[in-house]
Amino acid sequence: MIVPVLPDVHRTVDAAWKLESAKIVASLTRMVRDVGLAEELAQDALVAALEQWPVSGVPDNPGAWLTTTAKRRALDHLRRSQRLERKQEQLAHELGQRQDRRQGPDARPDDEPDDVLRLVFLSCHPVLPTEARAALTLRLLGGLTAEEIARAFLVTETVITQRVAGAKRTLAEERVPFELPDGDHLAERLSSVLEVIYLIFNEGYSATSGDDLMRPGLCLEALRLGRLLAELAPREPEVHGLVALMEIQASRAAARTGPSGEPVPLHEQNRGRWDQLLIRRGFTAMLRARGCLVDGEGGGAPGPYMLQAAIAVCHAQARSAQDTDWVQIASLYEALARVLPTPIVRLNRAVAVGMAHGPEAGLELIDTLLTDPVLRDYHLLPSVRGDLLARLGRDDEARVEFRRAASLARNAAERAFLERRADELGAAAPAGPLLGRAADEFLGRDDLDAATSRSYGQTLRRLRRTLGDQQPLSSLTADQVTRVFTTAWGGAAAATWNRHRSAVRSFGAWASLDDLTTGLDRRTGTGSTARPLDPAQLDAVWSLLDLPLREETLWRLLHESAASVTAVLALNVEDLDLDDRRARTGSGSGSGSGVGSGSGLGSGSGVGSGSGLGSGTGAGLGVGSRSRSRDTWVSWRSGTARLLPRLLAGRTRGPVFLSDRRPGPARTPEASDLCPDTGRRRLSYERAEYLFKQATRPLDPARDGYTLRRLKPGPRDR
């Protein structure tokens, strides 16, 4: 007796789900008008397949089986909820008519291409943060599990689960309709969709962090989504342009890394390893894009993805690096810069100009980008500059740039590659002390108290990050310092600007350098220039996922109370009146070091006196004084009232907001700044500000992050 060998059922289920999940979820969303519920019903069908197929066998048409089962679950839900009775009858009749023909070997599920296209626009809706859009798109349209998405983006599964859940909740709360955008909004919405797909591709093509340069799974998924979108929107030239761009870039994957995973620059790649099939597919997609323009569908002018694809075509057509038409590429980048004038495009244009017209021309363009805030910590800016300097024979300067680029790179493979580029230029000629070493010695002096050292450290960290630790101290000039200040603190309040200026002057005097602040005039004025966050920005802040309870409570309290940051951080548990939703700030229980000198905010050189943050504005609290002439109150609303009891967790004494760790023996604060139950000290302004900036960096177009003072509502919002 021969025992038949059953196929791997689980693998079949997984393959069918990857192919059909987008269509199933899209069709169910049209039925129930809730993308979250639609995915749950689709998951029910997947579970049913995992339970039944090992027993009954794999059906002839797995996709049709999953679709039919999912729609039955949807009908059951509609019956139970007693909603949309006429719709229910219509769908039931439709399901009955199609059921027979779906069971045959030649049967095809009801694709409902318009539904899938609606789902694409829904999952990439601009109301969602970019990270949430990418996660939801991979979940709904890619059929990937939370674990697979988390592995691709190097985050935890919990983070992805929360991003997807938060995205669904936002779509429901905003009542985003399940429909195609009309003509007036189509371009904007399509741009959002293409942005998400290209973001997924780029994260796979050049991983921003981790050990590996590439994550091929993300590239393949982005290609699949792009091809799907091209089928659903065949008359959109930018869609075909994006597909062409991704196909041609993906063709170089095998040649982009060396034996040890190190990056191989484009001009050094073995072009025989480029995938000719993907290149031909890219050329075909580019011809389709051009055909759409000729037919008048795209308005006659190529968009940014078509222009980038045209640049990729130029590279793919060159038989060798020497045959590359850099003049044509530079011309295309010039056109792209007019359509998409971003700093990244301008940086790439400088590379092309440097190849087409010589390194001096490229360096001239690069130097115009050195004061752009968006690029100030972008590792490819000093990397490109280092390459141009090396081509000019200015090895010492190039070495400094490559070292700085390596320090900024978050990807381990790129960082190692840049370090090697620096090493290949040979050892540096003796040039005396270097900036990094000198800054460490300056901050490590015994005559600097902890608060002053922290304050000076903020300034010097920015100087080192922008100029590089390997910058010879003897070559540090006032022009370089002015450039750093203009980029980092050009829009800062007068007090912040003057504090950083004072730190540089002190460092320069210690190092016996000429006055480094010659180009920096002292600013006048004490008022804060921080604008309150607008409603859309606030919504984005409240939608941040994985917020620690302490941060969420602090931010809510700052916004709802309109009090100053120093006043809120100085609150003690015994000052709180939870029933009346208020707290006394003038009870005398605050200490002289709580948010003052103990945290670097109240001393002559700390952040407090320099930035005006210790002046007691907002709620009228003058932190640093043990006695107050009168009591003032901080009050809050329901958001804070919901969070405070959980934060306190039964504590009855000590600071409301505590630091993460207990203080070391050398930094013991006053007793009133310590929690008697946990031994932890009061949260400092410096730490609270840092955490807020880090959390809101993705929301800020300048990528600096917001300041806590911007949580204070404007007069009309109070």
C-alpha positions in Angstrom: 0.0 0.0 0.0 1.4 3.4 -1.0 0.8 6.2 1.5 0.2 9.5 -0.4 2.6 12.2 0.7 0.5 15.3 1.7 1.9 18.7 0.8 3.0 21.1 3.5 -0.4 22.5 4.3 0.9 25.3 6.5 3.2 26.5 3.7 0.3 26.4 1.3 -1.9 28.4 3.7 0.8 31.0 4.1 1.4 31.3 0.4 -2.4 31.7 -0.3 -2.7 34.3 2.4 0.2 36.4 1.1 -1.4 36.4 -2.4 -5.0 36.9 -1.4 -5.0 38.8 1.9 -5.1 42.3 0.3 -8.1 41.4 -1.9 -9.9 39.7 1.0 -9.4 42.6 3.5 -10.4 45.1 0.8 -13.6 43.3 -0.1 -14.5 42.9 3.6 -13.8 46.5 4.3 -16.3 47.5 1.6 -18.9 45.2 3.3 -18.4 46.2 6.9 -16.9 49.7 6.5 -14.3 49.1 9.2 -10.8 48.1 8.3 -10.0 46.8 11.8 -13.0 44.5 11.8 -12.3 43.5 8.2 -8.9 42.2 9.1 -10.2 40.4 12.1 -12.8 38.6 9.9 -10.1 37.8 7.4 -7.9 36.4 10.2 -10.8 34.2 11.2 -10.9 32.7 7.7 -7.1 32.1 7.9 -7.5 30.3 11.3 -10.3 28.2 9.7 -8.0 27.2 6.9 -5.3 26.2 9.3 -7.8 24.0 11.2 -9.6 22.4 8.3 -7.2 22.0 5.4 -4.9 19.5 7.2 -8.0 17.3 7.6 -10.1 17.9 4.5 -7.2 18.7 2.1 -6.2 21.8 0.3 -9.0 23.1 -1.9 -8.5 23.4 -5.7 -8.7 27.2 -5.4 -7.3 28.2 -1.9 -7.8 31.9 -2.6 -11.5 31.4 -3.4 -12.0 29.3 -0.3 -10.5 32.0 1.9 -12.5 34.7 0.3 -15.8 32.8 0.6 -15.2 31.8 4.2 -14.2 35.4 5.1 -17.4 36.8 3.5 -19.5 34.3 5.4 -18.0 35.5 8.6 -18.8 39.1 7.5 -22.4 38.1 6.8 -22.7 36.4 10.2 -21.4 39.6 11.8 -24.0 41.7 10.0 -26.8 39.4 11.0 -25.8 39.4 14.6 -25.5 43.1 14.7 -28.8 43.6 12.9 -27.4 46.2 10.7 -27.7 47.0 7.0 -30.5 44.4 6.4 -30.9 45.3 2.7 -27.2 45.2 2.2 -27.1 41.8 3.9 -29.7 40.4 1.5 -27.8 41.8 -1.5 -24.5 40.4 -0.4 -26.0 37.1 0.5 -27.6 36.8 -2.9 -24.3 37.9 -4.6 -22.4 35.3 -2.5 -24.8 32.5 -3.5 -24.6 33.3 -7.2 -20.8 33.2 -7.2 -20.2 30.3 -4.8 -20.7 27.6 -7.5 -18.3 29.0 -10.0 -15.6 29.6 -7.4 -15.3 25.9 -6.6 -14.2 24.8 -10.1 -10.5 24.4 -11.0 -10.6 27.4 -13.3 -12.4 29.6 -10.8 -11.0 32.9 -9.8 -12.0 34.9 -6.7 -13.8 38.1 -7.1 -10.7 40.4 -7.3 -12.6 43.7 -6.8 -9.6 45.7 -8.0 -11.2 48.9 -7.0 -11.5 47.6 -3.5 -7.9 46.8 -3.3 -7.0 50.2 -4.6 -9.3 51.8 -2.0 -7.4 49.8 0.6 -4.1 51.1 -0.7 -5.2 54.7 -0.3 -6.8 53.9 3.1 -3.7 52.3 4.6 -1.5 55.2 3.3 -3.8 58.0 4.4 -1.9 61.2 5.3 -3.8 61.3 8.7 -1.5 58.6 9.8 2.2 59.0 10.8 4.7 57.7 8.3 5.8 54.7 10.4 2.2 53.7 11.0 1.4 54.0 7.3 4.3 51.6 6.5 3.4 49.1 9.1 -0.3 49.1 8.2 0.4 48.8 4.5 2.7 45.8 5.0 0.1 44.2 7.3 -3.0 44.7 5.2 -1.6 44.6 1.6 1.5 42.5 2.2 -0.1 40.0 4.5 2.9 40.1 6.8 2.6 39.3 10.4 3.6 41.7 13.1 6.6 39.5 13.8 7.8 39.7 10.2 7.4 43.5 10.0 9.2 43.9 13.3 12.1 41.8 12.1 12.3 43.8 8.9 12.4 47.2 10.7 14.5 46.0 13.7 11.9 46.9 16.3 9.9 44.7 18.7 6.8 42.9 17.7 4.9 44.9 20.4 5.9 48.2 18.7 4.5 47.0 15.3 1.3 45.7 17.0 0.8 49.0 18.6 1.5 51.0 15.5 -1.0 48.9 13.5 -3.6 49.1 16.2 -3.1 52.8 16.6 -3.4 53.3 12.9 -6.7 51.4 12.7 -8.0 53.4 15.7 -7.1 56.7 14.1 -8.8 55.8 10.8 -11.9 54.9 12.8 -11.8 58.0 14.9 -11.2 60.3 11.9 -13.9 58.4 10.0 -11.7 58.1 6.9 -14.0 56.8 4.2 -13.3 53.6 2.2 -13.4 55.3 -1.2 -11.1 56.4 -3.9 -10.0 60.1 -3.7 -11.6 62.4 -6.2 -9.7 64.2 -8.9 -8.8 67.2 -6.7 -7.2 65.1 -4.0 -5.9 62.2 -6.1 -2.4 63.7 -6.7 -1.9 64.4 -3.0 -3.2 61.0 -1.9 -1.2 59.1 -4.6 1.9 60.9 -3.5 1.4 59.6 0.0 1.0 56.0 -1.3 4.1 56.2 -3.4 6.0 57.7 -0.5 5.2 54.8 1.7 6.1 52.2 -0.9 9.4 53.9 -1.6 10.1 54.3 2.1 9.7 50.5 2.5 12.0 49.9 -0.5 14.7 52.2 0.7 14.7 50.7 4.2 15.4 47.4 2.6 17.9 48.8 0.0 20.0 50.9 2.4 19.1 50.0 6.0 19.3 53.0 8.3 20.4 50.9 11.3 21.5 47.4 12.2 24.4 45.3 11.1 23.5 44.5 7.5 23.5 47.0 4.6 20.4 45.5 3.0 17.1 43.8 4.0 16.0 42.0 0.8 12.6 41.1 2.2 11.5 44.7 2.4 12.8 45.4 -1.2 10.8 42.5 -2.5 7.7 43.5 -0.7 7.9 47.1 -1.9 8.4 45.8 -5.5 5.3 43.6 -5.1 3.3 46.5 -3.8 4.5 48.8 -6.6 3.7 46.2 -9.3 0.2 45.7 -7.7 -0.4 49.5 -7.7 0.7 49.7 -11.4 -1.9 47.1 -12.3 -4.6 49.0 -10.3 -3.7 52.4 -11.6 -2.3 51.7 -15.1 -2.7 55.3 -16.3 -0.6 57.0 -13.6 2.9 57.8 -14.9 4.4 58.3 -11.5 3.3 54.8 -10.4 5.2 53.3 -13.4 8.1 55.7 -12.7 8.4 54.4 -9.1 8.2 50.8 -10.3 10.9 51.4 -12.9 13.1 53.1 -10.3 12.8 50.2 -7.8 13.3 47.5 -10.5 16.5 49.0 -11.7 17.9 49.7 -8.2 17.0 46.2 -7.1 18.9 44.8 -10.1 22.2 45.9 -8.4 21.5 44.1 -5.1 23.9 41.2 -5.7 26.8 43.6 -6.6 26.2 46.1 -3.8 28.0 44.2 -1.0 31.4 42.5 -0.8 32.2 39.1 0.6 32.0 40.4 4.2 28.8 42.4 3.7 30.7 45.6 3.2 29.2 48.3 0.8 30.6 48.4 -2.7 30.3 51.9 -4.3 28.4 52.1 -7.6 31.4 52.8 -9.7 33.3 49.8 -8.3 30.4 47.3 -8.7 30.8 44.3 -11.0 28.1 45.1 -13.5 28.0 41.5 -14.7 26.2 40.7 -11.5 23.4 43.1 -12.1 20.1 41.3 -12.7 19.3 41.9 -16.4 15.7 40.7 -16.0 15.0 43.4 -13.4 16.7 46.0 -15.6 14.5 45.0 -18.6 11.4 45.2 -16.4 12.5 48.6 -15.3 13.0 49.8 -18.8 9.5 48.4 -19.7 7.9 50.3 -16.7 9.7 53.5 -17.8 8.3 53.1 -21.3 4.8 52.8 -19.8 5.4 55.9 -17.7 6.4 57.9 -20.8 3.4 56.5 -22.7 1.1 57.9 -20.0 2.7 61.3 -20.5 2.4 61.2 -24.3 -1.3 60.2 -23.9 -1.8 63.3 -21.7 -2.5 61.4 -18.5 0.3 63.0 -16.5 0.0 66.6 -17.7 3.0 66.3 -20.0 5.8 66.9 -17.4 7.7 64.1 -15.7 7.3 63.9 -11.9 10.0 63.2 -9.3 9.8 59.4 -9.5 10.0 59.4 -13.3 13.1 61.7 -13.1 14.8 59.5 -10.6 14.0 56.5 -12.8 15.5 58.3 -15.7 18.7 58.7 -13.7 18.6 55.0 -12.9 18.2 54.2 -16.6 21.4 56.2 -17.4 23.4 54.1 -14.9 21.9 50.8 -16.2 22.6 51.7 -19.8 26.3 52.3 -19.2 28.5 49.2 -19.9 31.1 50.5 -17.4 31.5 53.2 -14.8 33.6 55.1 -17.2 30.8 55.1 -19.8 28.3 56.7 -17.5 26.8 59.9 -18.9 27.3 62.0 -15.9 26.5 65.2 -17.8 23.1 63.8 -18.5 22.6 62.7 -14.9 23.6 66.1 -13.6 21.1 67.7 -15.9 18.4 65.3 -14.7 19.2 66.1 -11.1 18.9 69.8 -11.9 15.4 69.1 -13.2 14.6 67.0 -10.2 15.8 69.7 -7.8 13.2 72.1 -9.5 10.4 69.6 -8.9 11.6 68.3 -5.6 13.9 70.9 -4.0 14.9 68.8 -0.9 18.3 68.9 0.7 18.8 65.2 -0.2 18.2 65.9 -3.9 20.6 68.8 -3.8 23.2 66.6 -2.1 22.8 64.0 -4.9 23.0 66.7 -7.5 26.3 67.9 -6.0 27.7 64.3 -6.4 26.6 64.3 -10.1 28.1 67.7 -10.8 31.3 66.6 -9.1 31.5 63.6 -11.5 30.5 65.6 -14.6 32.4 68.8 -14.1 35.1 68.0 -11.5 35.4 67.7 -7.7 35.8 71.4 -7.2 32.4 72.1 -8.8 30.8 69.4 -6.6 32.5 70.7 -3.5 31.3 74.2 -4.1 27.7 72.9 -4.1 28.3 70.7 -1.1 29.5 73.6 1.0 26.3 75.5 0.4 24.5 72.6 2.2 26.7 72.7 5.4 24.3 75.0 7.2 21.1 73.1 6.2 19.5 71.9 9.5 18.0 68.8 7.8 21.5 67.5 6.8 23.4 68.5 9.9 23.6 64.9 11.3 23.2 63.1 7.9 26.2 60.9 7.5 26.3 61.0 3.7 27.0 64.8 3.7 30.5 64.5 5.3 30.9 61.2 3.3 30.4 62.9 0.0 32.5 65.9 1.1 35.3 63.5 2.1 35.2 61.8 -1.3 35.4 65.1 -3.1 38.3 66.3 -0.9 40.2 63.0 -1.4 39.8 63.4 -5.2 41.4 66.9 -4.8 44.3 65.5 -2.9 43.3 67.1 0.4 43.7 63.9 2.3 43.9 65.4 5.8 40.6 67.2 5.4 39.0 64.1 3.8 40.1 61.9 6.6 38.3 64.2 9.2 35.1 64.1 7.1 35.2 60.3 6.8 35.7 59.9 10.5 32.8 62.3 11.2 30.6 60.4 8.7 31.4 57.1 10.4 30.5 58.6 13.8 27.1 59.6 12.4 26.3 56.4 10.6 23.8 54.1 12.4 24.3 51.1 10.1 27.3 49.0 11.2 28.3 48.1 7.6 28.4 51.7 6.5 30.2 52.7 9.6 33.0 50.2 9.0 33.2 51.1 5.3 33.7 54.8 6.2 36.3 54.0 8.8 38.2 52.1 6.1 38.0 55.0 3.8 39.6 57.2 6.4 42.3 54.5 7.1 43.2 54.2 3.4 44.2 57.9 3.4 47.1 57.0 5.7 47.9 58.3 9.2 47.3 61.9 10.0 50.3 64.2 10.2 50.9 65.4 13.7 48.7 68.5 14.1 48.5 68.9 17.9 45.4 68.3 20.0 42.2 67.2 18.4 38.8 68.7 19.1 37.3 65.6 20.7 40.2 65.0 23.1 40.4 68.7 24.0 36.7 68.9 24.7 36.9 65.8 27.0 39.8 67.4 28.9 38.0 70.7 29.2 34.8 69.1 30.6 36.8 66.9 33.0 38.4 69.7 34.9 38.0 69.6 38.7 37.1 73.3 38.9 33.8 72.8 36.9 30.8 71.9 38.9 28.4 69.2 37.6 25.8 71.7 36.4 28.3 73.8 34.4 29.9 70.7 32.9 26.5 69.5 31.7 25.7 72.9 30.2 29.1 73.3 28.5 28.8 69.6 27.3 25.6 70.4 25.4 27.4 73.0 23.4 30.6 71.1 22.8 28.7 67.9 21.8 27.0 69.8 19.0 30.4 71.3 17.9 32.0 67.9 17.9 29.1 66.3 16.1 29.2 68.9 13.3 32.9 69.3 12.9 34.1 65.8 14.0 36.3 64.7 16.9 39.3 64.5 14.5 39.2 68.2 13.7 42.7 69.6 14.7 42.2 72.2 17.4 44.7 74.5 15.7 42.5 74.6 12.5 39.3 75.5 14.4 38.1 78.9 13.2 35.5 81.4 14.1 33.8 80.9 10.7 33.3 77.2 11.4 31.8 78.0 14.8 29.5 80.5 13.3 28.3 77.9 10.8 27.6 75.5 13.6 25.6 78.1 15.5 23.6 79.2 12.5 22.6 75.6 11.8 21.9 74.4 15.3 20.6 77.5 17.1 19.8 80.1 14.5 16.2 80.2 15.6 16.8 79.8 19.3 15.8 82.3 22.0 18.3 85.0 22.9 19.1 83.3 26.3 19.8 79.9 24.6 22.0 81.5 22.0 24.0 83.5 24.6 24.4 80.4 26.8 26.0 78.4 24.0 28.1 81.4 22.9 29.4 81.8 26.5 30.4 78.1 26.5 32.4 78.4 23.3 34.1 81.5 24.6 35.1 79.7 27.7 36.4 76.7 25.8 38.4 78.9 23.4 40.0 80.8 26.2 40.9 77.6 28.0 42.5 76.2 24.8 44.3 79.5 24.1 42.6 79.9 20.7 41.6 83.2 19.1 38.1 84.4 19.9 35.9 81.7 18.3 32.8 83.9 18.7 33.9 86.8 16.5 31.0 86.2 14.1 28.5 85.7 16.9 26.9 88.8 18.3 25.3 88.6 21.7 21.5 88.6 21.4 19.1 90.7 23.4 15.6 89.9 24.6 14.4 87.4 27.2 11.1 86.2 25.8 10.7 82.7 24.5 10.3 82.3 20.7 8.7 78.9 21.0 5.3 78.7 19.2 2.7 76.5 20.8 2.0 73.3 18.9 -1.0 73.5 16.7 -3.9 71.0 17.0 -2.5 68.7 14.3 0.9 68.6 15.9 -0.6 67.9 19.3 -2.7 65.1 17.9 0.5 63.6 16.5 2.2 63.9 19.9 -0.7 62.2 21.7 -0.7 59.4 19.0 2.9 58.5 19.7 3.1 54.8 20.7 5.0 53.1 23.5 5.0 56.3 25.7 6.2 55.7 29.2 3.6 56.6 31.8 5.8 59.3 33.3 6.3 61.1 30.0 2.7 60.9 29.0 1.6 62.3 32.3 4.2 65.1 32.3 3.2 66.2 28.8 -0.5 66.1 29.5 0.0 68.1 32.6 2.1 70.7 30.9 -0.5 71.2 28.2 -3.6 71.1 30.4 -2.2 73.3 33.1 -0.4 75.9 30.9 2.2 76.1 33.7 5.9 76.4 33.2 8.1 73.3 32.9 10.0 74.2 36.1 6.7 74.6 38.1 5.4 71.2 37.0 8.7 69.4 37.6 8.9 71.0 41.1 5.6 69.5 42.2 5.6 67.1 45.2 3.1 64.4 45.8 2.0 66.0 49.1 1.1 69.2 47.1 -1.5 67.4 45.0 -5.2 67.6 45.4 -6.4 64.8 43.1 -10.1 65.3 43.8 -10.0 69.0 42.8 -7.5 68.4 40.0 -5.0 71.0 41.3 -1.7 71.3 43.1 -0.2 74.0 45.3 3.1 75.3 44.0 3.8 77.9 46.8 3.6 75.6 49.8 7.3 75.9 50.6 7.9 72.2 50.1 10.0 72.8 47.0 13.7 72.8 47.5 16.4 75.1 46.4 18.0 72.5 44.2 15.0 70.6 42.8 14.8 72.0 39.4 17.5 74.6 40.0 21.1 74.1 40.6 20.7 70.4 41.4 19.7 69.6 37.9 21.9 72.2 36.1 19.1 74.7 35.8 19.7 77.2 38.5 23.4 78.0 38.5 25.2 80.8 36.9 26.3 78.7 33.9 23.5 76.2 33.8 20.5 76.0 31.5 18.2 77.7 33.9 19.9 81.1 34.1 21.0 80.9 30.5 17.7 80.1 28.9 15.2 81.8 31.2 13.7 78.4 32.2 14.3 79.0 35.9 12.5 82.4 36.0 9.3 81.1 37.4 7.1 82.0 34.4 3.8 80.3 33.7 2.5 79.3 37.1 4.5 81.9 39.0 6.8 79.4 40.6 10.3 80.7 41.5 12.1 77.4 41.9 15.2 77.8 44.0 13.6 79.7 46.9 12.6 77.9 50.0 9.9 80.5 50.9 7.3 82.1 48.8 5.3 85.2 49.4 2.0 83.6 48.2 0.6 80.3 47.1 -0.2 79.6 43.5 -1.9 76.7 41.9 -1.5 74.4 38.9 -4.7 72.8 37.7 -5.4 70.1 35.1 -8.2 68.3 33.2 -9.4 64.8 32.7 -6.4 63.6 30.6 -4.0 64.2 33.5 -6.5 63.1 36.1 -6.7 59.7 34.4 -2.9 59.2 34.5 -1.7 60.7 37.8 -3.0 58.0 40.2 -1.3 55.3 38.0 2.0 57.3 38.1 2.0 57.8 41.8 1.3 54.1 42.5 0.4 54.7 46.1 3.3 57.1 46.9 2.4 59.8 49.4 5.6 61.8 49.6 8.5 63.1 47.4 8.7 64.5 43.9 5.8 63.7 41.5 8.2 63.1 38.5 11.2 60.9 39.3 14.3 60.1 37.4 14.9 56.6 36.1 17.8 55.8 38.4 19.0 56.4 41.9 21.7 59.1 42.2 25.3 58.1 42.6 27.2 58.7 45.8 29.0 61.7 44.3 25.7 63.4 43.3 23.5 63.1 46.3 20.8 65.8 46.0 19.0 67.4 48.9 16.6 65.3 50.8 13.5 67.1 49.5 14.5 66.1 46.0 14.6 62.4 46.8 11.7 60.0 46.9 11.7 58.4 50.4 10.0 55.3 49.0 12.2 54.6 45.9 15.4 56.5 46.6 15.2 58.1 43.1 15.7 61.8 42.6 13.5 64.5 41.0 13.4 64.4 37.2 15.6 67.2 35.8 14.5 69.7 33.2 17.5 68.6 31.0 16.5 65.0 31.0 12.8 65.7 30.5 13.6 68.0 27.6 15.9 65.5 26.0 13.3 62.7 26.1 10.6 65.0 24.6 12.9 66.0 21.7 13.9 62.4 21.0 10.2 61.2 21.0 9.0 64.1 18.7 12.0 64.1 16.3 10.1 62.1 13.7 7.2 64.6 13.9 9.3 67.7 13.4 10.1 68.5 9.7 13.5 69.9 10.8 14.1 66.6 12.7 15.2 68.5 15.8 12.3 67.5 18.0 10.0 69.9 19.8 10.7 71.6 23.1 8.5 71.1 26.2 7.6 74.8 26.2 5.7 74.2 23.0 3.2 72.1 24.9 1.9 75.2 26.6 -1.3 76.2 24.8 -1.8 79.5 23.1 -4.1 82.1 24.5 -7.0 81.0 22.3 -6.6 77.3 23.4 -6.8 77.9 27.1 
